[in-house]
Amino acid sequence: MELKPLDVQAGAGRLLAAFLALMGGTSASYGDDPAIPAAAAVAVPAPVANCPLVILAADVRPHVEYLASDDLQGRDGESARVAAEYIADHFEQAGLQTLFGDSYFQNIPDGVPELQADTEETCVGRNVGAWLPGTDPELADEFIIISAHYDHLGVRGGQVYPGADDNATGVSMLLETADWFAKAANRPKRSLVFVGFDLEEEMLWGSRWFAAHPPWPIEQVKLFITADMIGRSLGGLPLPMVFVMGSEYAVESGAMLDAVGTPEGLEVARLGVDLIGKRSDYGAFWDREIPFLFFSTGEHPDYHSPRDTADRVEYDRVAQISSLIASIVAHAGNADETPVWSNDVQVDVSEARTINLITTHLLEADERGDGDLGDVQRVFVSQLEAKTAFIVDRGTMSDQERTWLIRACQLLLFSVL
């Protein structure tokens, strides 16, 4: 559903009650130290600009403009089949091998057990997949998946929902990354798998079906990567960043992010995926404890609306994130060791730094008159900004504070962004 700012008259009491509970019943509850630092922006370290820009804005733009065009009618139903054919044709032109036997398509049933997924009559959607075999005979049976969902909301109430950012931008990353590796002189040792998921907007049904019916044992997947909405900015705020989630479950994933650096002009903001829950196709892999990385620039004011059009996408950002993903895939494809899942999630103060940056921008936008914060929302955001600033200034975050941060982020997404 589309997330809108909370109506103050209808929801102020509920928000205030939740806010006070989060803060331990008082806005001055800051752990053992009663001193609250001034609500000021926290300096974010400059990213390491050593990730090459191998995918350009001119590469990704045509895909987004086509998939979000009126001809594609929001990529639902029959128009989703057209989008699937577009993806499959691109895979074929790149010289990639079919993933599902002799086909690029995996039929998805409607969930009724007695219906079979391998007939056109019973399928309600189609995943599209291709692969590039690894060059090392001993590692070629280990797979790295690069993915994005291609479906959207279609036509509702006579209006087309183009889905330019959600998720034509992710598909453009998928197609250009596949093309780049297909043309590479030195291919990775491990096999690369490229998948466009259908029915993500229907409770993640396409990726759930794929994970339950993979073309090989799912344990052979060593890293799952997906991108969902990588062409705008969270809440429409001036945040030149991409949120990356999932690295908290595998230290090697975080090490890879550090090793490849970032393209100039882009900042990587790591967040624990439990701050948002299962919001995209990583969910089925999270459930199976398969290391994953989820890339997104977050929801914006045009999310799930007819205004999510191709002319509003920031194509330089899509190219930056696509290049970053390509670099991570190349690194993982040749690494001596692949990420190993661990449920021992390490608390990372950078999460508080990211939330502080978001709340700082929210308050600045509100002060300029560009925001839409109600009185209660303003109090909540101000206190969240102050407490995260306190945590960052201290340099550590306790398990209890992280539990608080999870609840605060969920409330922030629901009531403000």
C-alpha positions in Angstrom: 0.0 0.0 0.0 1.0 3.6 -0.4 2.5 5.1 2.8 1.5 8.6 3.6 2.2 11.0 6.4 0.0 10.2 9.4 -3.1 12.3 9.8 -2.4 14.1 13.1 -6.1 14.5 14.1 -6.7 10.8 13.6 -3.5 9.3 14.8 -1.7 11.7 17.1 -2.8 9.9 20.3 -1.7 6.5 19.0 1.6 7.9 17.8 2.3 9.7 21.0 1.6 6.7 23.1 3.9 4.5 21.0 6.5 7.2 21.1 6.4 7.5 24.9 6.6 3.7 25.2 9.7 3.6 22.9 11.4 6.3 25.0 10.7 4.5 28.3 7.8 6.8 29.2 9.8 10.0 29.0 11.5 12.0 26.2 14.6 12.3 28.4 15.3 8.5 28.7 18.8 8.2 27.3 20.3 5.2 29.1 22.6 5.9 32.0 23.6 9.4 30.9 20.9 12.0 31.5 22.6 14.5 29.3 21.1 14.9 25.9 23.4 16.2 23.2 22.2 19.1 21.0 20.2 17.9 18.0 22.8 18.3 15.3 23.8 16.4 12.2 26.3 13.7 12.6 29.2 13.7 10.1 29.2 10.6 7.9 32.6 9.3 6.8 33.3 9.9 3.1 32.9 6.7 1.0 35.9 5.1 -0.5 35.6 6.0 -4.2 37.4 3.1 -5.7 34.4 1.1 -7.3 34.5 1.6 -11.1 31.5 2.8 -12.9 31.1 0.0 -15.3 27.4 0.6 -16.0 26.3 4.0 -17.1 23.1 6.1 -16.9 22.7 5.8 -20.6 22.7 2.0 -20.3 20.0 1.7 -17.7 17.6 4.4 -18.9 16.1 2.7 -22.0 15.1 -0.3 -19.9 13.3 1.9 -17.3 11.6 4.0 -20.0 10.3 0.9 -21.8 9.2 -1.0 -18.8 7.4 2.0 -17.3 5.9 3.1 -20.6 2.1 3.2 -21.3 2.6 0.2 -23.6 3.5 -2.0 -20.6 0.4 -0.9 -18.6 2.0 -1.3 -15.2 3.4 -4.8 -15.8 0.5 -6.8 -14.4 -1.3 -9.8 -16.0 -0.7 -9.8 -19.8 1.6 -6.8 -19.7 3.8 -8.7 -17.2 4.1 -11.4 -19.8 5.3 -8.8 -22.3 7.9 -7.6 -19.7 9.0 -11.2 -19.1 9.6 -11.7 -22.8 11.6 -8.5 -22.9 13.9 -9.8 -20.1 14.2 -13.3 -21.7 15.1 -11.7 -25.1 17.8 -9.7 -23.5 19.2 -12.8 -21.8 19.2 -14.6 -25.1 20.9 -11.8 -26.9 23.6 -11.7 -24.2 24.3 -15.4 -24.9 23.2 -16.5 -21.4 22.1 -20.1 -20.9 18.5 -21.0 -20.0 18.0 -21.6 -16.3 14.9 -23.9 -16.3 15.9 -26.8 -18.5 15.6 -25.5 -22.1 13.5 -22.5 -21.1 14.1 -19.1 -19.6 10.7 -19.3 -17.9 9.6 -20.9 -14.6 5.8 -21.1 -14.4 4.3 -20.1 -11.1 1.0 -21.7 -10.0 -1.8 -19.9 -8.2 -1.1 -21.8 -4.9 -3.8 -24.5 -5.2 -2.0 -27.7 -4.4 -3.6 -29.9 -7.1 -2.6 -27.5 -9.9 0.7 -28.2 -11.6 3.2 -25.4 -12.3 4.5 -26.8 -15.5 1.5 -26.0 -17.8 0.5 -22.7 -19.3 -3.1 -23.3 -18.2 -2.4 -23.3 -14.5 0.3 -20.6 -14.2 -0.5 -17.1 -12.8 3.0 -15.7 -13.4 6.5 -16.5 -14.6 9.9 -16.1 -13.2 12.6 -15.4 -15.9 16.1 -16.8 -15.4 19.4 -17.3 -17.1 22.9 -18.3 -16.0 26.5 -17.9 -16.8 28.7 -21.0 -15.9 31.6 -20.4 -13.7 35.1 -21.0 -15.1 36.5 -23.0 -12.2 35.4 -26.7 -12.4 35.5 -27.0 -8.6 33.5 -23.9 -8.0 31.1 -23.9 -10.9 28.4 -25.7 -8.9 28.3 -22.7 -6.4 25.8 -20.0 -7.5 25.5 -16.3 -6.9 22.0 -15.0 -7.7 21.4 -11.5 -9.0 17.8 -10.6 -9.1 15.0 -8.0 -9.3 11.2 -8.3 -9.5 9.7 -7.0 -12.7 5.9 -7.0 -11.9 4.0 -4.0 -10.6 0.4 -2.9 -9.9 -1.0 -2.6 -13.4 -4.1 -0.5 -14.1 -6.3 0.4 -11.2 -9.3 2.7 -11.2 -8.6 3.5 -14.8 -5.0 4.8 -14.0 -1.8 3.2 -15.0 0.7 2.5 -12.2 4.0 2.7 -14.2 6.3 1.4 -11.5 9.4 3.1 -12.9 11.3 3.0 -9.6 9.3 0.0 -8.4 10.9 -1.9 -9.9 12.0 -1.1 -13.5 15.1 0.4 -12.0 16.0 -2.9 -10.4 15.3 -4.8 -13.7 17.6 -2.3 -15.5 20.4 -3.3 -13.0 19.7 -7.0 -13.6 19.8 -6.7 -17.4 22.9 -4.5 -17.6 24.8 -6.6 -15.0 24.0 -9.7 -16.9 25.2 -8.0 -20.1 28.4 -6.8 -18.5 29.4 -10.2 -17.2 28.4 -12.0 -20.5 30.8 -9.7 -22.3 33.6 -9.8 -19.7 37.0 -11.2 -20.8 37.6 -12.7 -17.4 34.4 -14.4 -16.1 34.1 -15.4 -12.4 35.0 -18.8 -11.1 31.6 -19.3 -9.6 28.4 -19.5 -11.7 26.2 -16.4 -11.9 22.4 -16.7 -12.0 20.2 -13.8 -13.2 16.5 -13.9 -12.2 13.6 -11.6 -12.8 10.9 -12.5 -10.3 7.2 -12.1 -11.0 4.4 -11.6 -8.4 6.5 -9.8 -5.9 3.6 -7.5 -5.3 1.5 -10.6 -4.5 3.1 -11.5 -1.2 6.5 -12.2 -2.8 5.0 -15.3 -4.5 7.4 -15.5 -7.4 10.6 -15.6 -5.3 8.9 -17.9 -2.7 8.1 -20.3 -5.5 11.6 -20.2 -6.9 13.2 -20.8 -3.5 10.9 -23.8 -2.9 11.5 -25.1 -6.5 15.0 -24.2 -7.5 16.7 -25.7 -10.6 19.4 -27.2 -8.3 19.7 -27.8 -4.5 19.1 -24.4 -2.8 22.2 -25.0 -0.6 24.4 -24.4 -3.7 23.4 -20.7 -3.6 26.2 -19.0 -1.8 25.0 -15.4 -2.1 21.6 -13.9 -3.1 21.5 -10.3 -4.2 18.3 -8.3 -5.0 17.6 -4.7 -5.8 14.2 -3.1 -5.4 13.7 0.6 -6.0 17.2 2.1 -6.6 16.4 5.2 -8.5 14.9 7.7 -6.1 15.5 8.7 -2.5 13.8 7.8 0.8 11.0 10.2 1.5 12.1 12.4 -1.3 15.0 13.6 0.9 18.3 14.7 -0.5 20.1 11.5 0.5 22.8 10.4 -1.9 22.8 6.9 -0.5 21.7 3.3 -1.0 20.6 1.2 1.9 22.2 -2.2 2.0 20.7 -4.8 4.3 21.6 -8.4 5.1 25.3 -8.1 5.7 24.7 -8.4 9.4 24.1 -12.2 8.9 27.4 -12.9 7.2 30.6 -11.0 8.1 32.1 -11.9 4.8 29.3 -9.9 3.0 30.3 -6.8 5.0 33.9 -7.4 4.2 33.1 -7.6 0.5 31.2 -4.2 0.7 34.3 -2.7 2.3 36.7 -4.3 -0.2 35.0 -3.0 -3.4 34.4 0.6 -2.1 31.7 2.8 -3.6 31.3 4.8 -6.8 32.0 8.5 -6.4 29.0 10.4 -5.2 27.3 7.4 -3.6 27.2 6.5 0.0 26.4 2.9 1.3 24.3 2.9 4.4 24.1 -0.4 6.1 20.9 -1.3 8.0 19.8 -4.5 9.7 17.0 -6.1 7.7 15.0 -6.6 10.8 14.5 -2.8 10.9 12.0 -3.2 8.0 11.1 -6.9 7.9 10.3 -8.9 4.8 9.6 -6.2 2.2 11.1 -7.8 -0.9 12.3 -10.9 -2.6 15.1 -11.6 -0.1 12.5 -13.0 2.3 12.5 -16.6 1.2 16.3 -16.7 1.3 16.4 -15.1 4.7 14.0 -17.8 5.9 16.5 -20.5 4.5 19.5 -18.8 6.1 21.2 -18.1 2.7 23.5 -15.1 2.8 21.8 -12.1 1.0 22.2 -8.5 0.3 19.3 -6.2 -0.4 19.8 -2.9 -2.1 17.2 -0.1 -2.1 17.1 3.7 -2.0 13.8 3.4 0.0 10.2 4.5 -0.4 9.4 8.0 -1.8 6.3 10.1 -2.1 5.4 8.5 -5.5 5.7 4.9 -4.2 2.8 2.8 -5.4 1.1 5.7 -7.2 0.6 6.7 -10.9 3.3 9.3 -10.3 6.1 6.7 -10.2 7.2 7.6 -13.8 10.4 7.2 -15.7 11.0 11.0 -15.9 11.4 11.1 -12.1 14.1 8.5 -11.9 17.7 9.5 -11.0 19.5 7.5 -13.6 23.0 8.3 -12.4 22.1 6.8 -9.1 20.8 3.6 -10.8 24.1 3.3 -12.7 26.1 3.8 -9.5 24.2 1.2 -7.6 24.3 -1.2 -10.6 28.1 -0.8 -10.8 28.4 -1.4 -7.1 26.4 -4.6 -7.4 28.5 -5.7 -10.4 31.7 -5.2 -8.4 30.4 -7.2 -5.4 29.3 -10.0 -7.7 32.8 -10.1 -9.3 34.4 -10.1 -5.9 32.2 -12.9 -4.6 32.5 -14.9 -7.8 36.3 -15.1 -7.4 36.7 -15.0 -3.6 38.5 -17.8 -1.8 35.6 -18.1 0.7 31.9 -17.4 0.3 29.7 -15.7 2.9 28.7 -18.0 5.8 25.4 -17.5 7.6 25.4 -16.6 11.3 22.5 -15.8 13.5 24.9 -14.0 15.9 24.0 -10.5 14.6 26.6 -7.9 15.6 25.3 -4.6 16.8 26.6 -1.9 14.4 26.5 1.8 15.4 26.4 2.7 11.8 22.7 1.9 11.9 22.2 4.7 14.4 24.2 7.0 12.2 22.0 6.2 9.2 18.8 6.9 11.1 20.3 10.1 12.5 21.1 11.3 9.0 17.5 10.5 7.8 15.9 12.3 10.8 18.2 15.3 10.4 17.1 15.7 6.8 13.5 15.3 7.8 13.8 18.1 10.3 15.7 20.4 7.9 13.0 19.8 5.2 10.3 20.6 7.7 12.1 23.8 8.8 12.4 24.9 5.2 8.7 24.3 4.7 9.3 21.4 2.3 8.1 18.7 4.8 4.7 17.7 6.1 5.3 16.9 9.7 2.5 17.3 12.2 3.2 18.4 15.8 3.4 14.9 17.2 5.5 13.7 14.3 7.9 16.6 14.8 8.4 15.7 18.4 9.0 12.0 17.6 11.5 12.8 14.8 13.3 15.3 17.0 13.7 12.9 19.8 14.8 10.1 17.5 17.4 12.4 15.9 18.7 13.4 19.4 19.0 9.9 20.8 20.7 8.5 17.7 23.1 11.4 17.8 23.9 10.5 21.4 24.5 6.9 20.4 26.8 7.8 17.5 28.7 10.4 19.6 29.3 7.7 22.3 30.4 5.2 19.6 28.6 2.2 20.9 25.1 0.8 20.9 23.7 -1.7 23.3 21.4 -4.7 22.5 18.7 -2.9 24.3 19.2 0.3 22.3 19.1 -1.7 19.1 15.8 -3.3 20.1 14.5 0.3 20.7 15.9 1.4 17.3 14.0 -1.4 15.5 10.7 -0.3 17.0 11.5 3.3 16.4 12.3 2.7 12.7 9.1 0.7 12.2 7.1 3.6 13.7 9.1 6.1 11.5 8.3 4.2 8.3 4.6 3.8 9.3 3.8 7.3 10.5 6.2 9.7 8.8 7.9 8.4 5.6 
